[in-house]
Amino acid sequence: MGNFDNLKAQLEQQEWPNVYLFKFIVPNDNQRLAQVSALFDANSEVVFHESQTGKYVSVSAKEVMLSAQTIIDVYERAAQIPGIISL
């Protein structure tokens, strides 16, 4: 997916493996939250915060990533989740 080219170029400036912080906003729906959780492994630090109205949940996840490409892979899988916003 071409829309991640700039991000990949920025990430390739860093040394890997490294800890990366992912941030997403997702509609407050159990299925979608489960899909977002499935993007990360058991060793990841995943935090959920419900919006004031309860319609959305912000998801922050810290995970040790091995390369810029592994981060792009997560964003590409996340893009398949309906209604998700990547920050």
C-alpha positions in Angstrom: 0.0 0.0 0.0 1.5 3.3 -1.1 0.0 5.4 1.6 2.5 4.1 4.1 5.6 4.9 2.1 6.4 8.2 4.0 6.0 6.5 7.3 8.2 3.6 6.3 10.9 6.0 5.1 10.8 7.8 8.5 10.9 4.5 10.4 13.8 3.2 8.5 15.9 6.1 9.9 15.6 4.4 13.3 17.5 1.4 14.7 15.6 -1.9 15.0 14.4 -3.7 17.1 12.8 -0.9 19.0 9.6 -0.1 21.0 6.9 1.4 18.8 3.7 3.1 20.0 0.6 2.4 17.9 -2.5 4.6 18.4 -5.9 3.9 16.9 -9.5 5.2 17.4 -12.1 2.5 16.9 -15.9 2.5 17.2 -16.9 1.0 20.6 -17.9 -2.4 19.3 -16.7 -5.7 20.8 -15.9 -7.3 17.5 -13.8 -4.4 16.3 -12.0 -4.1 19.7 -11.2 -7.8 19.5 -9.8 -7.3 16.0 -7.6 -4.4 17.2 -6.4 -6.5 20.1 -5.5 -9.3 17.8 -3.0 -7.1 16.0 -0.6 -7.3 19.0 1.0 -10.2 20.8 0.6 -11.1 24.5 3.8 -9.2 25.5 2.4 -5.9 24.2 1.2 -3.2 26.5 -2.3 -2.3 25.2 -4.5 0.4 26.8 -8.1 1.2 26.0 -9.8 4.5 26.8 -13.5 5.0 26.1 -14.6 8.4 24.7 -16.8 10.7 26.8 -19.9 9.7 24.8 -18.9 6.0 24.8 -19.1 5.8 21.0 -15.4 5.3 20.4 -12.4 3.8 22.1 -8.8 5.0 21.8 -6.3 2.1 21.7 -2.7 2.7 22.5 -0.3 -0.3 22.1 3.4 -0.5 22.8 5.2 -3.4 21.3 8.8 -4.2 20.5 9.0 -4.3 16.7 11.8 -5.9 14.7 11.8 -3.6 11.7 10.0 -0.7 9.9 8.2 -3.3 7.7 6.7 -5.1 10.7 5.1 -1.8 11.7 3.8 -1.2 8.2 2.3 -4.8 8.3 0.4 -4.0 11.5 -1.0 -0.7 9.9 -2.0 -2.6 6.8 -3.9 -5.3 8.8 -5.5 -2.5 10.9 -6.7 -0.8 7.7 -8.9 -3.8 7.1 -10.9 -3.1 10.3 -14.1 -1.1 9.5 -14.2 2.3 11.0 -10.7 2.3 12.4 -8.6 5.5 12.4 -4.9 5.2 12.7 -3.1 8.1 14.4 
